[in-house]
Amino acid sequence: MHRTGELYGQFETLEQQKESAALGMWVFLVTEVLFFGGLFLAYAINRHAYFEAFGIGSNTLDIKLGGFNTVVLIMSSLTMAMAVWSAQVGKKRLVSIFLIATLSLGTVFLGVKVIEYKQKFDHHLIPGHGFDMRYRTENPSQTDDPKEIALEKEELGKAFTQDPDINAHGQLYFSLYFAMTGLHALHMIVGAGLLVWLIKVSFRGRFTPQYNTPVEIVGLYWHFVDIVWIYLFPLLYLIDRHR
Amino acid sequence: MSEPFLPPQHKEPHEDYLNATYGIRSWLLTTDHKRIALLYLVSVTFFFFVGGIFATMIRIHLLTPSGALVTPETYNKLFTMHGVAMIFFFLIPSIPAVLGNFLIPLMIGAKDLAFPKINLLSWYIYIIGGCFVLYSFGTGGLDTGWTFYTPLSSIYSNSAVTPAVIGIFINGFSSILTGLNFIVTIHTMRAPGMTWFRLPLFVWAHYATSLVMILGTPVVAITLLLAGLERMFHLGFFNPALGGDPILFQHLFWFYSHPAVYIMILPSMGVVSEIIPTLARKPIFGYSFIAGSSIAIAVVGFLVWAHHMFVTGESTYAALTFSFLSYLVAIPSAVKVFNWTATLYKGSISWDTPMLYALGFIGLFLIGGLTGLFLACLGLDIHIHDTYFVIAHFHYIMVGGAVMGYLGGLHFWWPKITNKLYPESLSRLAAVILFIGFNLTFFPQFILGYLGMPRRYHTYPPEFQVLNVLSTAGASILALGYLLPMAYFAWCMRYGKTAGMNPWPATGLEWKAPSPPPTENFLVTPEVNWEPYDFHSRPDLGLAAGAPLAPAHGDD
């Protein structure tokens, strides 16, 4: 089907094309909600079943890095919204600037995520044979606060008496942690790829008040990925924090 | 009514979607929904035969009580691979991806689907998923049952589960994208005058199907992904030994896989709703109720999944609720059956082949649906759960219903797709052979199940042999019934008589496009100013005065 300017051949008008693209993205986001929904359900049921293990697991996450990442991601949603606005009002230079800002913030988020994953690896919190919830308290590093480690040790001891299988159940927590944040990170990577494409197109000055559908629907996607994190952060980091 | 389109007597050879371009690239890189539909037609037919070969081996094996053909392990693999190939790679894409793809833009007066490239992408996703599954079949097969219950699938099974799970996961996105494309297309691409209540019921059925596709498929995708990760990395999501919950897998699995039955049957109902008014020459009875009941089936269908788990462990109150909700599905289904029957009443019924399939559909779906009520009954289900009664029930829905509808639809629209007519009496004979073969195959299984023969066993007590032999005999007749249409569809592509624009004649917009349609479907964007299935105010159909035309509302 031939394309005339910005109008693809199957459509009659640009409005129809824009409406279709936006509806398509919304429908896609609905499927994404259900895709993540399965994970959230598994999380809810297992948290209910293994409260202690999930509490301990949640406490091992680095709230400073997580909190920082949350701010970064919300900022990136702001810059994304600004990019959409700039495209709508025809400020071509600003579109590129805001898209680059969004991409940079997204990359920062992924970088911090790498640091967090590395931490889990060092603390033997990757599900599998080497998994041990006690590893960190028994092999503390020099930077760890000894008081904090002592408190954690005491808490772990208590948890082990209440739930002798806590290492198995802790693995469930971390399996879910990696599945949920990993899937989220994968969506960020896809989003970053889309941003790179948008930036390339925006350098050519293609986005105008008449034609800015790609910026808008990638924006929708980016906000959705942001919202998923807005749910993941409290469920994984905050809900069981008690110190 | 003016005639802004090509008049039927237009003689000079027009450029159509088949001869617009040539070469393998023009097919593999096409974004034309009609060509993509044909790509799907070839690929789902392939998987139908793969699944059919497994079915044949199952039926041959069950000829004797101790099993005639294969070892017990191989038997487990046969029924698993039969289910996987047929459900995920034939039944679910069959009508939507072939007929829906071809017809929805034509029926609503659009040039193509809203996202032609995504449409092609979904075919490639299907093929990639299919390759993974074929790889699994080829490297030893899998033996978990098509349901992939954990922890058998994630820990204990010693067969090629991982590639199959990856294949089905990938294939899910094909289904999601098709559904997405249909929903957006139906919302935004309708021609001027094509209001929601002028949409053909086929389109309504596909709208409902698409809802199920986009809401259900992601859930099974994430579930199979978790099960696959569990198998690959020894995680514990669904493994009780590690604290996981296998019942959770079943809930998530059936949350998709029960509504998936409606992905198979709703499009078939859409086909029947087109065939019956056309070949009874009568407006459909209760248009809005049939349209609404499609949506109702899609919605209620999402609330019944746990009736698959009455004996696997759920609370009594949950079971009661799910039993009740499962009964509710019977209401919109019955609405459809009664409305089709009322349409036939005092209609001028012609016994063309599509009509035979449509009538067969109504009868077989009725049996399949009513026996579904047996299974939704809490007490009775304990007795017939996991027996051949269940097998017979869902084959009546899926083969008697969905496949009959699919074949009926292919016969109904083949003249539009290829501009050729298939041999009339041979095709009628094939429809009758199919109907007889189908009933002979599956009716004995109701009795077997009621007498207590469990499903998925490779042996059975000798007293069940007569019924099993009947079933196998029926299966061979059924196979003939499938091969005949294959043969004459291929034959008539070359030797068939030219069909013309509107051979039945039917009222839909797709019949106002030339046969076969040109790449852009309509030379001029059509404008719709008639009601659906209204034969009376359509002089353009060429129904001569005195031609058999049924009174619009019976004789009331």
Boltz contact constraints between the chains, C-beta under 6 A:
constraints:
  - contact:
      token1: [A, 1]
      token2: [B, 112]
      max_distance: 6.0
  - contact:
      token1: [A, 10]
      token2: [B, 111]
      max_distance: 6.0
  - contact:
      token1: [A, 10]
      token2: [B, 112]
      max_distance: 6.0
  - contact:
      token1: [A, 16]
      token2: [B, 188]
      max_distance: 6.0
  - contact:
      token1: [A, 19]
      token2: [B, 188]
      max_distance: 6.0
  - contact:
      token1: [A, 20]
      token2: [B, 114]
      max_distance: 6.0
  - contact:
      token1: [A, 20]
      token2: [B, 184]
      max_distance: 6.0
  - contact:
      token1: [A, 20]
      token2: [B, 188]
      max_distance: 6.0
  - contact:
      token1: [A, 23]
      token2: [B, 184]
      max_distance: 6.0
  - contact:
      token1: [A, 23]
      token2: [B, 187]
      max_distance: 6.0
  - contact:
      token1: [A, 24]
      token2: [B, 184]
      max_distance: 6.0
  - contact:
      token1: [A, 27]
      token2: [B, 180]
      max_distance: 6.0
  - contact:
      token1: [A, 27]
      token2: [B, 183]
      max_distance: 6.0
  - contact:
      token1: [A, 27]
      token2: [B, 214]
      max_distance: 6.0
  - contact:
      token1: [A, 31]
      token2: [B, 176]
      max_distance: 6.0
  - contact:
      token1: [A, 31]
      token2: [B, 214]
      max_distance: 6.0
  - contact:
      token1: [A, 31]
      token2: [B, 218]
      max_distance: 6.0
  - contact:
      token1: [A, 34]
      token2: [B, 215]
      max_distance: 6.0
  - contact:
      token1: [A, 34]
      token2: [B, 218]
      max_distance: 6.0
  - contact:
      token1: [A, 34]
      token2: [B, 219]
      max_distance: 6.0
  - contact:
      token1: [A, 35]
      token2: [B, 218]
      max_distance: 6.0
  - contact:
      token1: [A, 35]
      token2: [B, 222]
      max_distance: 6.0
  - contact:
      token1: [A, 38]
      token2: [B, 219]
      max_distance: 6.0
  - contact:
      token1: [A, 38]
      token2: [B, 222]
      max_distance: 6.0
  - contact:
      token1: [A, 38]
      token2: [B, 223]
      max_distance: 6.0
  - contact:
      token1: [A, 38]
      token2: [B, 252]
      max_distance: 6.0
  - contact:
      token1: [A, 45]
      token2: [B, 248]
      max_distance: 6.0
  - contact:
      token1: [A, 127]
      token2: [B, 235]
      max_distance: 6.0
  - contact:
      token1: [A, 168]
      token2: [B, 242]
      max_distance: 6.0
  - contact:
      token1: [A, 168]
      token2: [B, 243]
      max_distance: 6.0
  - contact:
      token1: [A, 169]
      token2: [B, 243]
      max_distance: 6.0
  - contact:
      token1: [A, 171]
      token2: [B, 236]
      max_distance: 6.0
  - contact:
      token1: [A, 172]
      token2: [B, 236]
      max_distance: 6.0
  - contact:
      token1: [A, 172]
      token2: [B, 243]
      max_distance: 6.0
  - contact:
      token1: [A, 175]
      token2: [B, 235]
      max_distance: 6.0
